[in-house]
Amino acid sequence: MPGDFLLQQQIRFHWQGGGGSLDAAVQSACGELTVVLLTPMGTRGVTIRQRGWDVTVEGRTGDLPFAPERILLDVQRTYLAPPANPPRVGTVERKIGEQRIEETFEDGRLVERVFQPTREGDDRVRIRFGPETASLESERYGYRLDVTTLAREPIACGVR
């Protein structure tokens, strides 16, 4: 997503072994992506930060249903900016590095994004978008995330 922003989100997760929900904050500011997963009491549980290729994780990751790197990758896949000049209706294909991505638009709005496997063992990830929701399904790892954005605030770079 272009610009600096802060999202307040509720995430429901489902996999073969069970499911649950948690609240999160996602911030993109000054070239750094920060994901804060909150505890049921609303306190900071795990913080994942990425600046360039450097990723740091703080908190008890043993409480997470997925590896922090997987969470970060899912956030990036979901909030990847759409291509410049997308069609009003239809599907476009693009590549980022070796990753092949198909994106479907209806009425000028992104409604689905599919990350296609390009190598043996790659994951096929399908993301469906609603007005304030995103549902992500991982074919290889067998989980689904339903994300509802409760608030989105633009922020000035450097203000936290």
C-alpha positions as CSV (number, residue, x, y, z in Angstrom):
1,M,0.0,0.0,0.0
2,P,1.4,3.4,-0.9
3,G,2.1,5.9,1.8
4,D,2.6,5.6,5.5
5,F,-0.3,4.2,7.5
6,L,-1.4,2.4,10.7
7,L,-4.1,-0.3,10.5
8,Q,-6.0,-1.7,13.5
9,Q,-7.2,-5.3,12.6
10,Q,-9.0,-8.3,13.9
11,I,-7.7,-11.6,12.5
12,R,-9.4,-15.0,12.6
13,F,-7.3,-18.0,11.7
14,H,-8.3,-21.5,10.8
15,W,-6.2,-24.6,10.1
16,Q,-6.6,-28.3,10.4
17,G,-5.5,-28.3,14.0
18,G,-8.0,-25.6,15.1
19,G,-8.3,-21.9,15.0
20,G,-8.7,-18.7,17.0
21,S,-8.5,-14.9,16.7
22,L,-6.4,-12.0,17.7
23,D,-6.1,-8.3,17.3
24,A,-3.2,-6.7,15.5
25,A,-1.7,-3.4,14.4
26,V,0.2,-3.0,11.1
27,Q,2.2,0.0,10.5
28,S,4.2,1.0,7.5
29,A,6.3,4.1,8.1
30,C,9.7,5.5,7.1
31,G,10.6,2.4,5.2
32,E,9.8,0.0,8.1
33,L,7.0,-2.5,8.3
34,T,5.9,-3.3,11.9
35,V,3.3,-5.9,12.8
36,V,2.2,-6.0,16.5
37,L,0.1,-9.0,17.6
38,L,-1.8,-8.3,20.7
39,T,-2.6,-10.7,23.6
40,P,-6.2,-11.4,24.6
41,M,-5.8,-8.7,27.3
42,G,-4.9,-6.1,24.6
43,T,-1.2,-5.9,25.5
44,R,1.7,-6.3,23.1
45,G,2.4,-10.0,22.5
46,V,4.8,-10.3,19.5
47,T,6.3,-7.5,17.4
48,I,7.7,-8.2,14.0
49,R,9.7,-5.5,12.2
50,Q,11.2,-5.4,8.8
51,R,13.5,-2.8,7.3
52,G,15.0,-3.8,4.0
53,W,16.0,-7.4,4.4
54,D,16.5,-7.1,8.1
55,V,13.7,-8.8,10.2
56,T,13.5,-8.7,14.0
57,V,11.1,-10.4,16.3
58,E,10.4,-9.5,19.9
59,G,8.1,-11.4,22.3
60,R,7.1,-15.0,22.9
61,T,6.8,-16.5,19.4
62,G,6.0,-20.0,20.9
63,D,2.5,-18.7,21.4
64,L,2.0,-18.0,17.7
65,P,0.2,-20.5,15.5
66,F,2.6,-19.6,12.6
67,A,6.2,-18.6,12.2
68,P,6.7,-14.8,12.4
69,E,8.3,-14.8,8.9
70,R,5.1,-16.5,7.5
71,I,3.0,-13.8,9.1
72,L,5.2,-11.0,7.6
73,L,5.0,-12.7,4.2
74,D,1.2,-12.9,4.4
75,V,0.9,-9.2,5.3
76,Q,3.2,-8.2,2.4
77,R,1.2,-10.4,-0.1
78,T,-2.1,-9.0,1.1
79,Y,-1.1,-5.3,1.1
80,L,1.1,-5.4,-2.0
81,A,0.2,-2.4,-4.2
82,P,-1.9,-3.3,-7.2
83,P,-0.3,-2.7,-10.6
84,A,-0.2,0.7,-12.2
85,N,-3.2,1.3,-14.5
86,P,-5.2,-1.8,-13.6
87,P,-8.2,-2.7,-15.7
88,R,-11.7,-1.8,-14.7
89,V,-12.8,-5.4,-15.2
90,G,-10.6,-8.4,-15.8
91,T,-7.5,-10.3,-14.7
92,V,-3.9,-9.2,-15.1
93,E,-0.8,-11.2,-14.6
94,R,2.5,-9.8,-13.4
95,K,5.8,-11.0,-12.0
96,I,7.8,-9.8,-9.0
97,G,11.1,-11.5,-9.1
98,E,10.3,-15.2,-9.8
99,Q,6.8,-14.9,-8.2
100,R,3.9,-15.0,-10.7
101,I,0.8,-13.1,-9.5
102,E,-2.7,-13.0,-11.0
103,E,-5.0,-10.1,-10.0
104,T,-8.7,-9.9,-10.7
105,F,-10.6,-6.6,-10.8
106,E,-14.3,-5.8,-10.8
107,D,-15.6,-2.2,-11.2
108,G,-12.0,-1.0,-10.9
109,R,-11.5,-2.7,-7.5
110,L,-9.1,-5.5,-6.7
111,V,-11.2,-8.5,-5.7
112,E,-8.7,-11.4,-5.8
113,R,-5.0,-12.0,-5.9
114,V,-3.4,-15.4,-6.5
115,F,0.3,-16.1,-6.0
116,Q,1.0,-19.0,-8.3
117,P,3.7,-21.6,-7.6
118,T,6.7,-21.2,-9.9
119,R,8.9,-23.9,-8.4
120,E,8.4,-27.3,-6.8
121,G,7.3,-26.9,-3.1
122,D,6.1,-23.3,-3.6
123,D,2.8,-22.3,-2.0
124,R,-0.3,-21.2,-3.9
125,V,-1.9,-18.4,-1.9
126,R,-5.3,-16.9,-2.8
127,I,-6.5,-13.6,-1.3
128,R,-10.0,-12.3,-1.7
129,F,-10.8,-8.7,-0.9
130,G,-13.9,-7.1,0.4
131,P,-14.4,-3.4,1.3
132,E,-12.7,-3.7,4.7
133,T,-11.7,-7.4,4.7
134,A,-9.2,-9.8,3.2
135,S,-9.4,-13.6,3.3
136,L,-6.1,-15.4,2.6
137,E,-5.8,-19.2,2.0
138,S,-2.6,-21.1,1.9
139,E,-2.9,-24.2,-0.2
140,R,0.4,-25.8,0.9
141,Y,0.2,-25.0,4.6
142,G,-3.6,-25.5,4.8
143,Y,-4.6,-22.4,6.7
144,R,-7.0,-19.5,6.2
145,L,-6.8,-16.0,7.6
146,D,-9.9,-13.7,7.7
147,V,-8.7,-10.1,8.3
148,T,-11.0,-7.3,9.1
149,T,-9.6,-3.8,9.2
150,L,-11.3,-1.8,12.0
151,A,-9.4,1.4,11.4
152,R,-6.9,2.9,8.9
153,E,-5.0,6.0,9.7
154,P,-2.5,7.8,7.5
155,I,0.5,8.8,9.5
156,A,3.4,11.2,8.9
157,C,6.7,9.4,8.6
158,G,8.6,9.6,11.8
159,V,5.5,9.9,14.0
160,R,4.8,6.7,16.0
